[in-house]
Amino acid sequence: MPNSKPLQDALDSGNVVNVAIGPDGKVQALDGSTLPGQSAAPEDISPWLDTLLLAVSLSFLHFTLEALVVHQYAEVLRWKHVFWHTVLQAFPILTLLVHFMHGHLVSVKVSKQASEVVNGLRQLLYLVVANVAGCYLIYLTNDRGYMAVMKNAPSIGTVWVWSVIELGLFGALAGVAGPGAYAWYYGYGVF
């Protein structure tokens, strides 16, 4: 066994910290002390970093969906076109939408109760968008021609995935169940 000294030090009872989730939803030590590796005043993530992390991830999803749709119809895959379409169209639009929907573009200080109402309305909007985008994506891919699918499916699919991601567990299930019920009602098969 190489060197078990660091492992023994880590398991020392003096290194154990009992934690709980506080009323603000953050992890805190039960005795009120600062957690190891955490400053006394934790910093929130920068609004632009929050926006860019999600917008870049969604742009990669858009890029992948566009490449898959073109490949599905056995068209010539022009990587340069797919790349520039993602970088010059999808990424800027997604960045603005994410920044706006996360409340970074228009930031107003409101009471906690008003903040909960705004968050509830935002979740309702995500739920509506998830259901509409999911149903439209099913309609588009089953009843429209290949050019309409190639032009619209990557964008609609990206918006649908983003909406489902933003919802909590039950909202995400509703954002998937709505399009599933739509597909079942209109007889669209999965296979």
Secondary structure, 3 states (H helix, E strand, C coil): CCCCHHHHHHCCHHHCCCEEECCCCCEEECCCCCCCCCCCCCCCCCHHHHHHHHHHHHHHHHHHHHHHHHHHCCCCCCHHHHHHHHHHHHHHHHHHHHHHHCCCCCCCCCCHHHHHHHHHHHHHHHHHHHHHHHHHHHHHHHHCCHHHHHHHHHHHHHHHHHHHHHCCHHHHHHHHHHHHHHHHHCCCCCC
